[in-house]
Structure formats: C-alpha cells, structure tokens
Amino acid sequence: MNVPRESALAATPQVGIALPHESAHLHVRGQATYIDDIPEVAGTLHAAVGCSPLAHGRLLAVDLDLLQAQPGVVAVLTAADIPGSNDCGPIVRDDPILAEDTVHFLGQPVFLVVATSRDLARRAAARAKDVIRAEPLPPVLTAREAHARQQYVVPPMHLARGDAAAAIAAAPHKLTGSFSLGGQEQFYLEGQISYALPQEDATVHLHCSTQHPTEMQHVVAHALGWAQHRVQVTCRRMGGGFGGKESQSAVFAALASVAAVKLGRPVKLRVDRDDDFLITGRRHGFEFDWTVGFDDDGRILGVEADLIANAGCTADLSAPVMTRALCHFDNAYWLPHVALHGYCAKTNTQSNTAFRGFGGPQGAFAVERLLDDIARALGRDPLAVRQANFYGRAKRNVTPYGQVVEDNVIDDLVARLVRDARWAERRAAVNTFNAGSPVLKKGLGLMPLKFGISFNVAHFNQAGALVHVYTDGSVLVNHGGTEMGQGLNTKVAQVVAHELGLPLHAVRVTATDTHKVANTSATAASTGSDLNGKAAQAAARTLRQRLDAFLSEHPQHAAAPWPALVQAAYAARVQLWSDGFYATPGLHWDRDKLQGRPFFYFAYGAAVAEVVVDTLTGEHRVLRADVLHDVGRSLNPAIDLGQIEGAFIQGQGWLTSEELVWHPQTGMLATHAPSTYKIPTANDCPPVFNVALYEADNPADSIHRSKAVGEPPILLPFSVFLAIRDAVASTGESGCLPPLQAPATPEAVMEALAALRASGSSASPT
Amino acid sequence: MTEGLTERPIRFVHRGAIVEVAGLPATTTVLAWLREHAGRTGTKEGCNEGDCGACTVMVGDLDDGGTVRWRTVNACLQFLPTLDGRALRTVEDLPADHPAPRAMVEHHGSQCGFCTPGFVVSLAALHANRPDPPSRRELADALAGNLCRCTGYRPILDAGEAMYALPAPAVNDDDATVAALQTLRADPPLAYRAPDPATGADSRFLAPRSLDALADAAATHPQATVLAGSTDIGLWANKQFRPLPLLISVGAVPGFKAITETEGVLHIGAGAALEDAWAALVAHLPPMRDYALRFASPPVRHAGTMGGNLANGSPIGDSAPVLMALDARIVLRHGGAERTLPLDGFYTGYMKNLRQPGELLWRIEVPLPGPATRLRAYKLSKRFDCDISALACGLAVTLDGERVTAARVAFGGMAATVARARAAEAALTGQPWTEATLEAACSALGSDYTPMTDLRGSAGYRVRSARALLRRFWLETRPDAPLAPSATQVWEVPA
C-alpha cells in the first residue's frame, strides 16, 4: 500500500469522473463470482421446485413415495416441513412458500426435491404433474375479469383533487378511451439462486442473489421460527435484478434454508430459467379507462381514470406499486382536477412485483397516451400540447398528492432537447418521407418525464455503512446496498475515496452482509447511491474528523504520507473504523389519504425517437433516439450514461417486442424463456443514439448534488411507442386516434392499421 | 459395434493440453463439464436453451492447412462427446491483454457482468475470424446471439469497434493447441459409453468418421438418435429430460459437411453448418441475406445443420420454405441405398416426415434458378434477430416478359408442416405479374392454409401477413417500377 496522502479539500476529485465499474476487469475475464460460482462445500445437495400444473385448484395430495424413489433424491419437502411460518409475503402475509390446500397459479411451488445433483433434482421435480393430485377450480386469468368480479389483492385506492367530473363536464373538449399496457419480465441474466449453509449452534449462512438481504434474513428466520440473529445473508453481486430480486428472491431463500437446516447439509437452489419465469412475477400489466376534459390548446382541465393492475395471485408489492403509479400519473403535468382509481386485480397468475420504475412508468404512460390523443384530436403538435401542460414554477406546481414541485427544470430541458434533436425540422422531413413512401412510414415521438425519488414509505429511506481503515492505509467499505450491475459499489467507493482524499484503488467495497450493516432497506426505488452514498460519506467524514483532530494535536505528521499518518494514528489509539448513518430528511406520507411529501426531489428527462414502420407487416425499426436526462451533478458520468441507455433499450423492449402470453384457458405462461420472450438485441439499439446528461446541481442536499438514475430513464422510450403510433397515424386522416396497444408487436401494429382503415380513420373530439 | 469405432474416453484440447473425460453421461453438456467438473465457472448459464449467449464458448477445428478455425457455440447445448478431437476455448482462456476484454472495460461494456463472458467470447471470435474492422451493423449481427439486459448494447458495440484499434497479442496456446489437435487425429473413431445416474442404464455416443460408417451405424441402430448440431436435441436433454441412450453423431464425418456446385445444382451435405449452407445460398441469391441473418444466432448457426433443420421438420423450420420455393430435392440413405425425393411432399404431418428408422438425410440438392426467376425469402417475428418465425416464406416466380410461367410459394408457420400454397400458385401461373394477379393470389392463400393461433401470432394475423408478404414480393419484383428493398423493408432503411 503506497497511497500518497493529500488534503481532502485539495485532493483530485474522485467523484464526477467516468471511472470503470469496480468489477469490470473481473466481468470481462469470467472472474467475477456469482453465487453459483462459489466453490461448493463438500456434501452440498441441490434442490429443485415442484410446481403446480394447474392455475387454480384444491390440492388433494402429493405422491411423495414416487418422488422419494427417483434416482438421487435425498428428501422431498412440502408445506408441512416448514417449521415456522409458511409465508414469504413482503407486506401482506398471504404468500405461502409452499402451497398448502389451494394452488393459485400454474407454476406455484408445491414441493421441493433435494437430490445429490442439480440434474437429478430437476428430473424428479419435473414429475410434478404426475405426483400432484388436485381438483381443478375455475381460474381468473385477466385483470379485466378480476376487476369485473371486484376481486383484488388489496382494497382499491383513490387519489383525487378538486372536482374532476365537473371540470370534465365544463371543458370545451372531451375524450374517452381505454388502453392496454402489457407487463414485463425482468430477465435478469443470472436467474434466482440461494445457497444455504448450516452453521454451528443452529444458525445458517445464506448466499442469496437478492436486492434485499435484510428481508431475506427476516423471511428465513420466520420460516425457521428463529430469531433474526441466527440468519446471515450475504450477496456480493447479482447478475441483474431490476426489481425481480427485491421481494421474490424470498421463496428460494426460504426453501434452501429450510432444507439445509432440516438435512444439516448445504443446499443450493438454482432455478432453471423456465421455472424462474413460471414461479416469479414481473412488471404489472395495466388496463386503463379514462375520460379527460381539455381546452383548445390541449390543456387538461379535468381527468378521471381507472388504473387496473394485474397483481397476480397475492399482494406482494402491488399496493406500493399502485401507489407509485397513482403518484406518477401526473408525470410532468399540472392536473387541476383529477380523480384516479387504482385497482390491484387478483388473478390466477404469478404474483407481480417490483420492476424498475415500480408502477411509475405505468402511471406516466397513461397520461402520455392520453396527451397523444388530445394532440391528435386537436391536430396540434404533441410537443406544444405537452408544453402547455407542464408544471409551473410559482403556480400550477402542486402534485395531486400534495407535494410542491420545487425543482422543476422540464421547460428548459425539453427546449434544449428539441433544439438539439431538431424536432421541427425532422417533423417536416418525416412528413416528406411519408408522402413519397407507399409502404414504409416514419414517425416521431417525444417524451418528457419527471420521476419522484425516495421510497413512498418514509421509514425505508435510511441506510448504514461501515468504513475501515487498516494500518497500511487501505480502506474497506461495507454498506447496506446491493450491487446488481448499476455501479452502486463504484459510486460508494468514489464517495469514500473522495472524502478521504485517496485514489479510488485505495478503497474496496465488500459483499453486502446482514452481519455487518443491520436493518437495511431494499436496493430499490433508485435510492441506492443516495442513501448508501450518504451513509458511507458520513462514516468517512467521521474518520477524517478523527484524523484531523489527531493532526491538530500532532502537527508533526501533517506532511506524512497517508499510510504513515494512519500508522501514527493507530499507535495513538485513534479509532480507525467508523459507522455512518443517513435518513432522508423532510419526508412524510399519509398512506390512507395518499397525500404528503413522499419524494426528496424529482429527476427529469426527455427523449425524441424516430421509427420506420412497415404498413404491410407491422414491423418497425427505431432509426434514431435523442435523449437529455437529468442526473444532477453526476457522480460517475459513464455509469449514469450506462443506466440511461440501458433503461432506454429495456423500456423499448417492454413496449415493442416483449410480449407475455398466457394460455387463455389453462393459464400456462407460454412465453417462459428467451426462446419465446424476446428482449432487445444489439440490432435493436438505434443506429443513431445521442444521449446527453443535463448537468446541474440537485437543489436537494443529495450526495454531491447528484440525482438518482436507476428508474427514471425507463420512461424515455415511451417516445418509441409514441413514434410508432405517429407512423401508424400517418396512414389515417388528420385527427385519427390509432388504437395501438402495448407492446407494439407487428401484430398489434397491424391491428391498429386495420382498425384505422375499417373506421374510415377519422375521429374528432366531441 | 460399427466397424472401426473404439470404446474409449472423450479426448479434446483445452488450454493447449489434451483432456480426457470418462464416466460422465454422453448428454453431459460442455457447460456442465466446465462449471461442475472442471471448476471453470467463467462461462455462465443464463437460459440453458441456447438463446441468451451467456455460455458462449469457442470450438476449434484443425483445418488441412494446419491452422485452427474457431467458432462460437452455446456450451449449454453441446454434449461433451461432440468435442472429441476438437479444441475448446472459453473466456478464461484468452490472454490477459486480449483486445476484446480490454475494450469492454475501457468502453464500460459491462454492468452486472453476467452476460459479459459470452460477449467477450463472441467479440474475440469475430476478432480472430475477421481481420478488418466490421461495420456497426455487422458487429450487431455477430452479437445477435448474446443478450444483455443492462447496457442497451451501445457500449458493447463501441468496444467491438475499438478492439480493432488495440494491439492484438498472439493467443498464447495456439501452437500447443495445433500440436495437440494433430495428436488427436491419430485417435480411433469414438465409441463412448458411461453409466447415466438418471436412468441407471448406459449412455452411449458413436462418432463414425466416414460416410459409409455413418450410414452403417444408423442402419444398424435404427432406434438411435441421430445427432448433428444438437441445437434442438440439446433441449430434449436439458429441458425435456427425454431418455437418449444412444446417440449417433454426424459431426465427425468431414464428407457429410461438403458443399459443392455442379451444373447449376448446389449440393449441400446434410451435416453442413447452417452458417456455411446459408452463406452458399446467399452467394447465389443475394436477396436472401437478411433471411439468413435472421436464422437463429451465430452460435446456433455454427453448430446447427441444414440437414438437421430439415430432418427435424418443425412447421416453422426456416430452411424448408425457401428450399421448397427453390424446388430442392433431398437425398436419403439407408445403409448403402440412396433415394432422392422432392422436399415438397417430404413432410407428412406435424413433426413427421418420410424418413424411415435407420435412414439418414444425406444431402440437399438445390437447383439454382435462372435469370428469369425472381426469388425472395421473408420472415416475420416479434424481434429481428434470433426469434422463431410467426411465419416464414420462400416466394419464386419465373417470368417470361410480364407473364408468370411458373410460381412456387411456400410458407412455414401457416400449417402443421411447411407447405406450398397450391391455390395461390395456380392463381399466379400463366398470368401477367400485375396487381390484379397478386390480388387473386392473395385471395387464394385463404384456401391454402388454416393457420392456428399461438404465442407468436393469431390465425388472423398469420393470414393477413402472409398476404402482405406476397404483396411485398410483388412490389419488389413487378416488371413495372419495382420497389427497392429500402422502400419495402424497415431493416433496409438507412438511418
């Protein structure tokens, strides 16, 4: 260790620079360790889940003898083998780890096979349809059907301001519509995995690919009927999470741990990709019904909307997902009178869960789709209509949930983007192209966004960290956040290095571990760097203060290199490690009234997309995208750019090729692997992709005035969907409203084109 | 035992040394061997079905010139015995200063890192096989079999461009690999046998090296599973747990892969890799380039064979529609006896065909069309790359002036088998190639097929888009003012 000490204030900044991901050099050589790469302890057994072959049914029996007789099988576990609570629901306790008397979806875990090899475990578990005896019950498979039956996983939620009905009735124009927005599979490349090792004195050490080690600790402790201090959960990194490992790593964590403790042997449960799709939920698909009243400029005067989410069979995180959907229906727009009704429909499908944006994208999508209709119906530029509705700075600046928008930059940001992307000029060029092109039609779409940052539940907005300085001057950081590729550990290391005036290579960040930092929140809601960066900064700051105090008493060390200073401080018995804690200030939230200040600040962004659509086949291609996105004062521009671009393509996939199809009678998810569920490939990345950071200090006192970046940019690719719709609309008359549903697969586009032709293609506002 | 085959361990080259494996079932995948037996966990499992590319590795074959040709394959689909006599290279085997991993770090090409080893291997293979820098589009095509959920691909494409500007070190085990591969050439043809703990029975793998021995092995063991690229049979083992007690591999027979042209007929050995077979077809029929690119991913095209695609006979196997439109014939062989059949008529029902037990699909004969024939191949799917077709078609008309003298229209995805559209063909034949004729053919398509609804498309969509593709064909080939592909296909539009 030979790190020169520089005064913290005079040091070369370690934040604000484009440093590579802390594990990049390992990723590219296959040396980054994921859970399945940990060398197995001798005696390790392998587990596989036996899944319900029915979408709904009364469970009568499981032929355990047949399973026990399969080659290599060591044990078979059912619900009766769970010593503690058979539940892994994160909020509502309605989520059995293994089914007891009823199965609620096709794929629901019913039993666990533990065998001498993973292959033998999977082969035995695949006998599920032969060994599970169940009496079929009629399934409810769509959100619309469940809504019609008023069948919900949590009570309906309502967010209202003013008198929407009266405002709509009095408005010069009115439009009514419905719209369907599909769900989305996280498709983390590393599937769900847990590896449980029983330890001395009735304790267990669980390696789990999870965004929420503390919750895994709780779920495992409950399942075993143990105190929390007997369960240790560790996660060095995930091969992607995207929300899918926030709550739904729990069933695998619990199963591996229960089996390991019962058998007294290490048990690994790595789920095959098809089973991962069939067992776990994903982004909620939404159905929307809405009525909006607006003026001649397209200004919304009143809006009423039903948001019906397919929650799946249990509550999971559906209530907070719906809360965030309701709190993002406004997106960047002032809605004077609004009545929003959120329904979490209970269906016999996988329980839907967190996915990047957590309902926010679905809420914002509704208002964008509606504004697109308003602009088309009025024959006005969609940009102008959006600008007319933007939140104001002094007036028209209160959200429907009562938070004042204090940091609004949307006007300036959008103005810069449309200037740099040459919106008006390209609008004309697209029109010219379309006039001369009988088969292919181009379209342009624009999407502004505002996204609230913080957990909607105030008390989750806290974090802890530990910083150790060893006697050679090397620094080790541990914090409560988890690394899933988003670069959190890189950013936290940068913060600590910066605080201590050290180069980045002097600082290592280690695996998240419930034995180190306790009571952590999920790494979710884009808050990872905000919370853990601040906590680590606080710990580093404490250390710096101690060293400064030491130096003021021992000025002879002022010019010493860092390792010598550390040595001297150690010899003088200065504590060279510290904890740090952070709680986001100023947040409050009334869960019943859906009012308060749930967000510390807002992130902003905007995108323009250009597509070409084949009007014969419905195929499309994104030709160009221009993005300007607000990350405040970036901690690491390379990582932030990566988040924005990655979110763009991920959201583009959601709205175009990523279609989820359940069999309409059996409830079997037919799209249960990458062969059938199509996320974007390199060819789907727009050939012209201009992404820029809108750099300005975050007015809120965030970590180095940066802004969260994980989720907000998932809204940017709405511009792609709007551009496809624009291209479809070019085949109709002015004022036509193409009934394009999402995802805009070739078939969905063809249906919208056909509907325009069939309707005579024109629809005018009443 | 087929003559000349010797029961012995599997022998292949890894990191410049010969590795011997015995005792594992023949269906053990290369990925399982790497991760569970060799302790090489750099290669990842993302999907276990050849669609995500996280397990991409290179397999090397020694050519007659004494150099190793490396190609990417999906380690999750390849059975370990298929490595016999060949070389394996993974992400962990690249030299420390290789330009692919280095460029990926410098251009921020990894986030979660789980797909990254697969990308690095695909980039390294491209770097090895293509000396001059590819275009952005060619890079994306080369990476079509690698899924990334984090980056959005831009930085990976940047890395792919940038690696060509970095110094390229010699891969350090090249000489040793060549020497070891030469040593393996002296091994007798492989007969492999090991107990399978899943069945309690023996798991066997036979790899004859001559055409006659192959035909003999198949005829002797009519109950055996004939294995070519295992891009489908790999799934029978991995996902469906079908018992596969005896595999006869075609992969060790060099003559089975030959592609030759004689007197206007392209002869494609049934064991020719899809990559090579399609390259030969596209060389003669350039408008099929995109169709060939959309046929699976590079690793699947490297392993999979055109013969396997036809013999498997999926209703949406993308080779058959085009080959039917070309009036291709297939040659079958049983022991020493050969018979030739038109491909049209080979399929008798869903996943059923005229091939008898013990009979091998031997060769594909493709008559190359003359200048009067217009031919196109189109595919529709939710994603451009590596997606199973909702429908795929081969469309051909032969024109005498403006009159259609012959028409061959074949669709996959419209029926239980790939099949020709006789009514549409009848509506075209003898008619002027005009919009009225097109309309008549489109209308006739309705009686040619009764497609089904599934996850890839509804029956109505399939009928509508089949007509749309016929219209696109007309627009591109009509005598009067034909449209360029840049006016009819979104992937041909310049950005």
Interface residues (C-beta under 8 A of the other chain):
Chain A: A18 P20 H21 S23 A24 H25 L26 H27 V28 R29 G30 Q31 A32 T33 Y34 D36 D37 P39 P71 G72 S117 D119 L120 R122 R123 A126 Q186 F187 Y188 L189 E190 G191 R237 M238 G239 G240 G241 F242 D272 R273 D274 S437 P438 V439 L440 M484 G485 Q486 G487 V612 V613 D614 L616 T617 G618 E619 H620 R621 L623 R624 A638 I639 L641 G642 E645 G646 A647 F648 I649 Q650 T656 S657 E659 V661 A670 T671 A673 P674 S675 T676 K678 I679 P680 T681 A682 N683 D684 C685 P686 P687 V688 F689 V691 T745 P746 E747 M750 E751 A754
Chain B: A32 R35 G39 R40 T41 G42 T43 K44 E45 G46 C47 N48 E49 D51 C52 A54 T90 V91 E92 L94 A96 A100 P101 R102 M104 V105 E106 H108 G109 S110 Q111 C112 G113 F114 C115 T116 P117 V120 R136 R137 L139 A140 D141 L143 A144 N146 L147 C148 R149 C150 T151 G152 Y153 R154 P155 I156 L157 P197 A198 T199 G200 K239 F241 L380 S381 K382 R383 F384 D385 C386 D387 I388 A390 D454 L455 G457 S458 Y461 R464 S465 A468 L469 R471 R472 L475 L483 A487 T488 Q489 V490 W491 V493 A495
